[in-house]
Amino acid sequence: MNQIYTEEILLRYIYNETTSTENAQIESHLKTNENFKKSYDEMLQSIDSLKEAEIAPSKHSVNAILDYAKQHSSAEELA
């Protein structure tokens, strides 16, 4: 049977959502198909980059929110 290897199957493989049979087929294909292996490596790199991305807001954003809150809480206290 000819298996069609897609980005979806690679993502499922990366996130351990494939069966042991699928794992064996994918691993064999990774060894024999350079383009498939390249796609796999690029996905891993992208996932690692996302994990490393800073999730917190910038100091500028935090300060802008705090300044806005101070300005509006003072106005509400006067009313």
C-alpha positions in Angstrom: 0.0 0.0 0.0 1.3 3.4 -0.9 1.0 5.8 2.0 0.6 9.5 1.3 2.8 11.4 3.8 1.5 14.8 4.6 2.2 17.6 7.1 -0.7 16.4 9.1 0.8 13.0 9.6 4.1 14.6 10.6 2.4 16.8 13.2 0.5 13.8 14.5 3.9 11.9 14.7 5.6 14.8 16.4 2.9 15.0 19.0 2.8 11.2 19.6 -0.7 10.8 18.1 0.2 8.1 15.6 0.0 4.3 16.1 3.1 2.1 16.4 2.5 0.9 12.8 2.3 4.5 11.5 5.4 5.3 13.5 7.4 2.5 11.8 6.2 3.6 8.4 6.9 7.3 9.1 10.4 6.6 10.5 11.2 4.4 7.4 10.0 7.2 5.1 12.1 9.8 7.1 15.2 7.7 6.4 14.5 7.3 2.6 12.8 10.6 1.6 14.9 13.7 1.8 12.0 16.2 1.3 9.9 14.5 3.9 12.8 14.6 6.4 13.4 18.3 5.6 9.7 19.0 6.3 10.0 17.1 9.5 13.1 19.0 10.6 11.5 22.4 9.7 8.4 21.5 11.8 10.5 20.6 14.8 12.4 23.8 14.5 9.2 25.8 14.2 7.7 24.1 17.2 10.9 24.8 19.2 10.9 28.4 18.2 7.3 28.8 19.4 8.1 27.3 22.7 11.0 29.8 23.1 8.9 32.8 22.2 8.3 35.3 24.9 4.7 35.1 25.9 4.7 38.1 28.4 3.7 41.5 27.2 6.4 44.1 26.8 7.2 46.6 29.6 5.9 49.4 27.4 2.5 47.7 27.1 2.3 47.0 30.8 3.2 50.6 31.6 0.6 52.0 29.1 -2.1 49.8 30.7 -1.1 50.9 34.2 -1.0 54.6 33.2 -4.4 54.3 31.6 -5.8 52.6 34.7 -4.4 55.3 36.9 -5.9 58.1 34.8 -9.3 56.5 34.7 -9.5 55.5 38.3 -8.7 59.1 39.4 -11.4 60.4 37.1 -13.9 57.9 38.6 -13.0 58.9 42.1 -13.7 62.5 41.3 -17.2 61.8 39.9 
